[in-house]
Amino acid sequence: MLDFKLIRKFLITCVLGATTGCVPLFNNLKTETQDNLLLDAKNEIAEAIDAKRQKISPPKNVRFQSAMIKNVLAAVKKDPNYTLAVISEAEALSMVSVAESGAKPQISSTAVLGEVAEFSSPTIRSQGARLGLTLSQLIFDGGATASSIELEKINYLTAVSQTKNTANELTLQLATEIVRYSSANQRRNLLEKKIDLLDSMVTQMSKMVSNGLIDKSSLDAAYNQVSEFDIELTKMTLEKEMLEISIRKSFTGPLKSLFYDLKSLSFLETWPVGAWSDDLLLHQSALSVLKAEKNLLKAKAQNKPTFSFEAGASSPLEKNKDNSLNVGLRANYIFGDGGRRAATIDAAIKRYEVSKKSLAATKEKSELKFRTAVQRFDSAIETRALTNKKINLLVNELQTANAQLSTGRSQFSQILDMEIALYRTEDQQLKNLAEIYEVRLLMAQISDKLIVLN
C-alpha cells in the first residue's frame, strides 16, 4: 500500500523552505529527496500492479467509534464519486506501463504482396511477397522519456491521494450528518420529556388556580411556555426529517442503526500539533511541484538530439534478389521549429513557479484550517465543563425548591422557571457535544486520520 512516507519527507522539505519559495530545494533539479521519492514510487507501483483493489477501513491507531465509521464507509464505497476516483487511479496505473514502454525495444514487422515491373525492352515483371522485421531501441533523448515515465508515476501517486481524499471528504460529510442526526434525535427526546413534565405542572396549576391558591398569571405564563416548546418541537422534527433525507442519499439501511448516544462516543483527547502536515491536499500540492519540475525537464530535453539503435531485415519481392540486413545508429535533431521549444520551456518554467507558490499557499491554508479547528475544539471542551457545572447547580436548586414547595417557601412559578432553565442548559450540552464530535471529525480528516486505505 502507498503510505506516502517519502511524499511526506518531500513535503516537510518544502515546508521548511516555504519562506524562500522552496528555492533551496529546487536549486538543483535532481535532489536526493526527489530521487528517493521516484525510486520508492517505482517500487510501490510494481507492487501495486499485482496487489488487490484497495479496501477502506477505520484507522487502527485512532480510538474512534468504529461502529459509526464502519457504517459510513459501507456507504462511501458505493458512492459514484469514490467509484470514479478508483477508476481514475486504475487508469493512472496503466499509464505508467504505457510510459515505460517507450524505453523498451520496439519491434515491428511489415508484409507486402505485389508486383515489380522493370520497364525495359522487354518489360520484366516479378510477383511475390516482401517480408520485413525492424528492431529499434532508444539510446538517448535528453531525458524526455525518463521524465515522461516519472510524470506518470507522479500522476499515479496523485490519483491514489485523490482516491483517499475523496473517501475522506465523503466520510466526513456523512459522519457529520450522522452526528447532527443523533443530536437532533436526542434534543427532540429531551424536549418531549420536558413538555410532558410541563403539561403535568400546568394541570396541577390549573387546579390550584381554581382553588384560589395561585394567581392566574402564573398559569398563563406556563401555557405560553408550553406553546413555545411545541413550536420548537415542530422545528426540531423538521430538522431531523431534513437530515434523514440527506442521509438517505448515501445510506439505504434502517436509520435507527445510525443513531448514537453522543455521550457514549469517544475520540482521542489530544492531537499532534503538526498533524496538519498530513493533509492530503498538501501532499497533492507537493506532487504538483514535482510534476511541474519533471515537465520542465521534459521541455528542456527537446533541445537535445535523440539517438536510437536500429536493426532490420527484409526479404526481396523479386525471387532472384538476396535478403537484406541493415544495422545502424539513427540520430535526429531539430534545428528550427519556429520557436515552439522555447515557448514550451518558458511555459513550463512559469507553471513550475506557480506550483511552488501554490504549495506555500496550501501549506498556510492547511495549517490555518487545522489550528482553527483546534481552537474550536478547545472552546467547546471549556464550554462543556461550564455547562456540566451549571446543570449540577440547577439540579440541586430544583431539588431544594421542590422540597420547599409544600412549606410555601417556593412557588410553582419558580419551579417552572428552573425547569425551563435546566432544559435550556441540557439542550446546550447536547449541541455542545455535537460540536465537539463534528470538530474532531474535521481534525481527523485534515490530518488524514479519519480512515485508512489498505
C-alpha positions as CSV (number, residue, x, y, z in Angstrom):
1,M,0.0,0.0,0.0
2,L,1.2,3.5,-0.7
3,D,1.9,5.1,2.7
4,F,3.2,8.5,1.5
5,K,6.2,8.4,3.7
6,L,8.6,9.7,1.1
7,I,6.0,12.2,0.0
8,R,5.8,13.5,3.5
9,K,9.6,13.8,3.6
10,F,9.5,15.7,0.4
11,L,6.6,17.8,1.8
12,I,8.5,18.7,5.0
13,T,11.5,19.8,3.0
14,C,9.2,22.1,1.0
15,V,7.5,23.4,4.1
16,L,10.9,24.2,5.7
17,G,11.9,26.1,2.6
18,A,8.5,27.8,2.0
19,T,9.6,31.2,3.3
20,T,12.1,31.4,0.4
21,G,9.8,29.8,-2.1
22,C,11.4,26.4,-1.8
23,V,14.5,27.8,-3.6
24,P,16.9,25.6,-1.6
25,L,15.1,22.5,-2.6
26,F,14.9,23.3,-6.3
27,N,18.3,24.9,-7.0
28,N,19.4,21.5,-8.1
29,L,16.8,19.8,-10.2
30,K,18.0,16.3,-9.1
31,T,17.9,16.1,-5.3
32,E,18.2,13.1,-3.1
33,T,14.7,13.6,-1.7
34,Q,13.1,13.6,-5.2
35,D,15.2,10.7,-6.4
36,N,14.2,8.7,-3.4
37,L,10.5,9.6,-4.0
38,L,10.6,8.4,-7.5
39,L,12.5,5.3,-6.7
40,D,10.1,4.5,-3.9
41,A,7.2,5.2,-6.3
42,K,8.6,2.8,-8.8
43,N,8.9,0.0,-6.2
44,E,5.4,0.7,-4.9
45,I,3.9,0.8,-8.4
46,A,5.5,-2.5,-9.2
47,E,3.9,-4.0,-6.1
48,A,0.5,-2.3,-6.8
49,I,0.3,-3.9,-10.2
50,D,-0.1,-7.3,-8.5
51,A,-2.0,-6.1,-5.5
52,K,-5.7,-6.4,-4.9
53,R,-8.1,-3.5,-5.1
54,Q,-7.6,-1.2,-2.0
55,K,-10.2,-1.5,0.7
56,I,-11.3,1.1,3.2
57,S,-11.2,0.6,7.0
58,P,-11.1,2.7,10.1
59,P,-7.6,3.6,11.4
60,K,-6.3,1.0,13.9
61,N,-4.2,3.6,15.9
62,V,-7.0,6.1,16.4
63,R,-9.7,5.5,19.0
64,F,-12.8,6.3,17.0
65,Q,-16.3,5.0,17.4
66,S,-15.7,2.1,14.9
67,A,-19.4,1.2,14.5
68,M,-20.3,4.6,13.1
69,I,-17.3,4.8,10.8
70,K,-17.9,1.3,9.5
71,N,-21.5,2.2,8.7
72,V,-20.3,5.3,6.9
73,L,-17.6,3.5,5.0
74,A,-20.0,1.0,3.7
75,A,-22.0,3.8,2.1
76,V,-18.9,5.6,0.9
77,K,-17.6,2.6,-1.1
78,K,-20.9,2.7,-3.1
79,D,-20.7,6.4,-3.8
80,P,-20.3,7.3,-7.5
81,N,-17.6,9.8,-6.8
82,Y,-15.5,7.3,-5.0
83,T,-16.0,4.7,-7.7
84,L,-14.9,7.3,-10.3
85,A,-11.8,8.0,-8.2
86,V,-10.9,4.3,-8.1
87,I,-11.3,4.0,-11.9
88,S,-9.1,7.1,-12.4
89,E,-6.5,5.5,-10.1
90,A,-6.5,2.3,-12.2
91,E,-6.2,4.3,-15.4
92,A,-3.2,6.3,-13.9
93,L,-1.5,3.0,-13.0
94,S,-2.0,1.7,-16.6
95,M,-0.4,4.9,-18.0
96,V,2.8,4.2,-16.0
97,S,3.2,1.0,-18.1
98,V,2.4,2.9,-21.3
99,A,5.1,5.5,-20.5
100,E,7.7,2.8,-19.5
101,S,7.1,1.0,-22.9
102,G,8.8,4.0,-24.6
103,A,12.2,3.0,-23.1
104,K,11.9,-0.7,-24.1
105,P,12.9,-2.2,-27.5
106,Q,10.3,-1.6,-30.3
107,I,9.8,-4.4,-32.7
108,S,7.7,-4.1,-35.9
109,S,7.1,-6.2,-39.0
110,T,5.8,-5.5,-42.5
111,A,4.4,-7.6,-45.3
112,V,3.9,-6.6,-48.9
113,L,2.2,-8.6,-51.6
114,G,2.5,-7.2,-55.1
115,E,4.4,-6.9,-58.4
116,V,7.5,-5.2,-59.5
117,A,7.8,-4.1,-63.1
118,E,11.1,-3.1,-64.8
119,F,10.2,-1.1,-68.0
120,S,12.9,-2.2,-70.3
121,S,12.8,-4.0,-73.6
122,P,11.3,-6.4,-73.0
123,T,9.5,-5.4,-69.7
124,I,10.4,-7.7,-66.7
125,R,7.7,-8.3,-64.1
126,S,8.3,-10.1,-60.8
127,Q,5.4,-11.1,-58.5
128,G,5.8,-12.2,-54.9
129,A,5.9,-11.2,-51.2
130,R,8.2,-9.0,-49.2
131,L,8.6,-9.5,-45.5
132,G,10.4,-7.2,-43.1
133,L,11.4,-7.1,-39.5
134,T,12.7,-4.0,-37.7
135,L,14.1,-3.6,-34.2
136,S,14.8,-0.2,-32.6
137,Q,16.0,0.8,-29.1
138,L,16.1,4.3,-27.8
139,I,19.6,5.2,-26.5
140,F,19.3,8.9,-25.7
141,D,16.7,11.6,-25.9
142,G,17.9,14.1,-23.4
143,G,15.8,12.6,-20.6
144,A,12.4,13.1,-22.3
145,T,11.3,9.5,-22.0
146,A,12.6,9.2,-18.4
147,S,10.7,12.4,-17.5
148,S,7.5,11.0,-19.1
149,I,7.8,7.9,-17.0
150,E,8.4,9.9,-13.8
151,L,5.4,12.1,-14.7
152,E,3.1,9.1,-15.0
153,K,4.4,7.8,-11.6
154,I,3.6,11.2,-10.1
155,N,0.2,11.1,-11.7
156,Y,-0.4,7.7,-10.2
157,L,0.6,8.9,-6.7
158,T,-1.7,11.9,-7.2
159,A,-4.6,9.6,-8.2
160,V,-4.0,7.4,-5.1
161,S,-4.0,10.5,-2.9
162,Q,-7.2,11.8,-4.7
163,T,-8.9,8.5,-4.1
164,K,-8.2,8.7,-0.4
165,N,-9.1,12.3,-0.3
166,T,-12.4,11.6,-2.0
167,A,-13.2,8.9,0.6
168,N,-12.1,11.2,3.4
169,E,-14.4,14.0,2.3
170,L,-17.4,11.7,1.7
171,T,-16.8,10.1,5.2
172,L,-16.5,13.5,6.8
173,Q,-19.8,14.7,5.2
174,L,-21.8,11.6,6.1
175,A,-20.4,11.1,9.6
176,T,-21.1,14.8,10.4
177,E,-24.6,14.4,9.2
178,I,-25.0,11.3,11.4
179,V,-23.7,13.2,14.4
180,R,-26.2,16.0,13.7
181,Y,-29.0,13.4,13.2
182,S,-28.1,11.8,16.6
183,S,-28.0,15.3,18.2
184,A,-31.4,16.2,16.7
185,N,-32.9,12.9,18.0
186,Q,-31.6,13.4,21.5
187,R,-32.6,17.1,21.6
188,R,-36.1,16.2,20.4
189,N,-36.4,13.4,23.0
190,L,-35.3,15.8,25.7
191,L,-37.8,18.4,24.7
192,E,-40.7,15.9,24.5
193,K,-39.9,14.8,28.1
194,K,-39.8,18.4,29.2
195,I,-43.2,19.2,27.5
196,D,-44.7,16.2,29.3
197,L,-43.4,17.5,32.6
198,L,-44.7,21.0,31.9
199,D,-48.1,19.6,30.9
200,S,-48.4,17.8,34.3
201,M,-47.4,21.0,36.0
202,V,-49.9,23.0,34.1
203,T,-52.6,20.5,35.1
204,Q,-51.6,20.9,38.7
205,M,-51.5,24.7,38.4
206,S,-55.0,24.8,36.9
207,K,-56.4,23.0,39.9
208,M,-54.6,25.4,42.2
209,V,-55.9,28.4,40.3
210,S,-59.5,27.0,40.6
211,N,-58.9,26.7,44.3
212,G,-57.5,30.2,44.5
213,L,-54.1,29.0,45.7
214,I,-52.1,30.7,43.0
215,D,-52.5,33.7,40.7
216,K,-53.9,33.0,37.1
217,S,-50.9,34.9,35.6
218,S,-48.6,32.1,36.6
219,L,-50.8,29.6,34.7
220,D,-50.9,31.9,31.7
221,A,-47.1,32.0,31.7
222,A,-46.9,28.2,31.9
223,Y,-49.3,27.9,28.9
224,N,-47.2,30.3,26.9
225,Q,-44.0,28.4,27.7
226,V,-45.7,25.1,26.6
227,S,-46.7,26.7,23.4
228,E,-43.2,27.9,22.7
229,F,-41.9,24.4,23.4
230,D,-44.4,23.0,20.9
231,I,-43.2,25.4,18.3
232,E,-39.6,24.4,19.0
233,L,-40.5,20.7,18.8
234,T,-42.0,21.3,15.3
235,K,-38.8,22.9,14.2
236,M,-36.7,20.1,15.6
237,T,-38.9,17.5,13.9
238,L,-38.4,19.3,10.6
239,E,-34.6,19.5,11.1
240,K,-34.5,15.8,11.9
241,E,-36.5,14.9,8.8
242,M,-34.2,17.1,6.6
243,L,-31.2,15.3,7.9
244,E,-32.9,11.9,7.2
245,I,-33.4,13.0,3.6
246,S,-29.8,14.0,3.2
247,I,-28.5,10.7,4.8
248,R,-30.8,8.6,2.7
249,K,-28.9,9.8,-0.4
250,S,-25.9,7.7,0.8
251,F,-27.3,5.2,3.3
252,T,-30.1,2.7,2.5
253,G,-30.2,0.8,5.7
254,P,-32.5,1.4,8.7
255,L,-31.8,4.9,10.1
256,K,-32.2,3.5,13.6
257,S,-28.8,1.8,13.3
258,L,-27.2,5.2,12.7
259,F,-28.5,6.7,16.0
260,Y,-25.7,7.1,18.5
261,D,-25.8,8.4,22.1
262,L,-23.4,11.4,21.9
263,K,-22.4,10.9,25.5
264,S,-21.1,7.4,24.7
265,L,-18.9,8.4,21.7
266,S,-15.2,8.8,22.2
267,F,-12.3,10.4,20.5
268,L,-8.7,11.0,21.3
269,E,-8.4,14.0,23.6
270,T,-5.1,15.1,22.2
271,W,-3.9,15.7,18.7
272,P,-0.3,16.3,17.4
273,V,0.3,20.0,16.8
274,G,1.8,19.4,13.4
275,A,-0.9,16.9,12.3
276,W,-2.0,19.4,9.6
277,S,1.2,18.5,7.6
278,D,-0.5,15.2,6.7
279,D,-3.3,16.9,4.8
280,L,-3.8,15.1,1.6
281,L,-4.4,18.3,-0.3
282,L,-1.0,19.4,0.9
283,H,0.5,16.2,-0.4
284,Q,-1.2,16.7,-3.8
285,S,0.2,20.2,-3.9
286,A,3.7,18.9,-3.2
287,L,3.3,16.4,-6.0
288,S,2.2,19.2,-8.3
289,V,5.6,20.9,-7.7
290,L,7.4,17.7,-8.5
291,K,5.2,17.2,-11.6
292,A,6.0,20.8,-12.8
293,E,9.7,20.1,-12.4
294,K,9.5,17.0,-14.5
295,N,7.6,18.8,-17.2
296,L,10.3,21.4,-17.2
297,L,13.0,18.7,-17.7
298,K,10.9,17.2,-20.4
299,A,10.6,20.5,-22.2
300,K,14.3,21.1,-22.0
301,A,15.0,17.7,-23.4
302,Q,13.5,18.9,-26.7
303,N,16.7,20.9,-27.3
304,K,18.8,17.8,-27.3
305,P,19.4,15.3,-30.1
306,T,17.9,11.8,-29.9
307,F,19.9,8.6,-30.7
308,S,18.5,5.2,-31.2
309,F,19.8,1.8,-32.4
310,E,18.1,0.2,-35.3
311,A,18.4,-3.2,-37.0
312,G,16.2,-4.6,-39.7
313,A,15.9,-7.5,-42.2
314,S,13.7,-7.9,-45.2
315,S,13.2,-10.3,-48.0
316,P,13.0,-9.1,-51.6
317,L,9.9,-9.0,-53.7
318,E,11.9,-10.4,-56.7
319,K,12.8,-14.0,-56.5
320,N,16.3,-13.5,-57.9
321,K,17.4,-11.0,-55.3
322,D,19.0,-11.7,-51.9
323,N,17.7,-10.9,-48.5
324,S,18.9,-7.6,-47.0
325,L,20.1,-6.8,-43.5
326,N,20.8,-3.3,-42.0
327,V,22.2,-2.3,-38.6
328,G,22.9,1.2,-37.6
329,L,22.6,4.2,-35.3
330,R,19.9,6.8,-36.0
331,A,20.4,10.4,-34.9
332,N,17.8,13.1,-35.0
333,Y,17.9,16.8,-34.2
334,I,15.5,19.6,-34.9
335,F,17.4,22.8,-35.9
336,G,14.4,25.1,-36.2
337,D,10.8,24.8,-35.1
338,G,9.5,28.4,-35.2
339,G,10.1,29.0,-31.5
340,R,8.0,26.1,-30.3
341,R,10.6,24.6,-28.0
342,A,11.5,28.0,-26.4
343,A,7.8,28.8,-25.8
344,T,7.2,25.3,-24.3
345,I,10.2,25.8,-21.9
346,D,9.0,29.3,-20.9
347,A,5.5,28.0,-20.2
348,A,7.0,25.1,-18.1
349,I,9.1,27.5,-16.0
350,K,6.0,29.6,-15.3
351,R,4.0,26.6,-14.3
352,Y,6.8,25.5,-12.1
353,E,7.0,28.8,-10.3
354,V,3.2,28.9,-9.9
355,S,3.2,25.4,-8.4
356,K,5.8,26.4,-5.8
357,K,3.7,29.4,-4.7
358,S,0.6,27.2,-4.7
359,L,2.3,24.8,-2.3
360,A,3.2,27.6,0.1
361,A,-0.4,28.9,0.0
362,T,-1.8,25.4,0.5
363,K,0.5,24.9,3.4
364,E,-0.7,28.1,5.1
365,K,-4.3,27.2,4.4
366,S,-4.0,23.6,5.8
367,E,-2.3,24.9,9.0
368,L,-4.8,27.7,9.5
369,K,-7.7,25.3,8.9
370,F,-6.3,22.8,11.5
371,R,-5.4,25.5,14.1
372,T,-8.9,27.0,13.7
373,A,-10.4,23.5,14.4
374,V,-8.2,23.1,17.4
375,Q,-9.4,26.4,18.8
376,R,-13.0,25.4,18.2
377,F,-12.4,22.2,20.0
378,D,-10.7,23.8,23.0
379,S,-13.5,26.3,23.3
380,A,-16.2,23.5,23.0
381,I,-14.4,21.5,25.8
382,E,-14.3,24.5,28.0
383,T,-17.9,25.2,27.4
384,R,-18.8,21.6,28.1
385,A,-17.2,21.8,31.6
386,L,-19.0,25.0,32.4
387,T,-22.3,23.6,31.1
388,N,-22.0,20.5,33.2
389,K,-21.2,22.6,36.3
390,K,-24.3,24.7,35.6
391,I,-26.5,21.6,35.2
392,N,-25.4,20.3,38.6
393,L,-26.2,23.6,40.2
394,L,-29.6,23.8,38.6
395,V,-30.5,20.2,39.6
396,N,-29.6,21.0,43.2
397,E,-31.6,24.2,43.2
398,L,-34.6,22.4,41.7
399,Q,-34.5,19.6,44.3
400,T,-34.4,22.2,47.1
401,A,-37.3,24.2,45.5
402,N,-39.4,21.1,45.2
403,A,-38.7,20.1,48.8
404,Q,-39.8,23.6,49.9
405,L,-42.9,23.7,47.8
406,S,-45.1,22.1,50.4
407,T,-43.9,24.6,53.1
408,G,-44.7,27.6,50.9
409,R,-41.1,28.8,50.8
410,S,-41.1,28.2,47.0
411,Q,-43.7,28.7,44.3
412,F,-44.8,26.8,41.2
413,S,-43.7,29.7,39.0
414,Q,-40.2,29.5,40.4
415,I,-40.0,25.8,39.8
416,L,-41.3,26.3,36.3
417,D,-38.6,28.8,35.6
418,M,-36.0,26.4,37.0
419,E,-37.2,23.5,34.8
420,I,-37.0,25.8,31.7
421,A,-33.5,26.9,32.6
422,L,-32.5,23.3,33.2
423,Y,-33.9,22.3,29.8
424,R,-32.1,25.1,28.0
425,T,-28.8,24.1,29.7
426,E,-29.2,20.4,28.9
427,D,-30.1,21.3,25.3
428,Q,-27.0,23.4,25.1
429,Q,-25.0,20.4,26.4
430,L,-26.2,18.2,23.6
431,K,-25.4,20.9,21.0
432,N,-22.0,21.3,22.6
433,L,-21.3,17.6,22.3
434,A,-22.3,17.6,18.7
435,E,-19.9,20.5,18.1
436,I,-17.1,18.6,19.8
437,Y,-17.5,15.5,17.6
438,E,-18.0,17.5,14.4
439,V,-14.7,19.3,15.0
440,R,-13.0,16.1,15.9
441,L,-14.1,14.6,12.6
442,L,-12.8,17.6,10.8
443,M,-9.5,17.5,12.5
444,A,-9.2,13.8,11.7
445,Q,-10.0,14.5,8.0
446,I,-7.4,17.3,7.8
447,S,-4.7,15.2,9.4
448,D,-5.5,12.1,7.3
449,K,-6.5,10.1,10.4
450,L,-10.2,9.6,9.6
451,I,-9.8,6.4,7.5
452,V,-7.1,4.2,6.0
453,L,-6.9,2.6,2.6
454,N,-5.4,-0.9,2.7
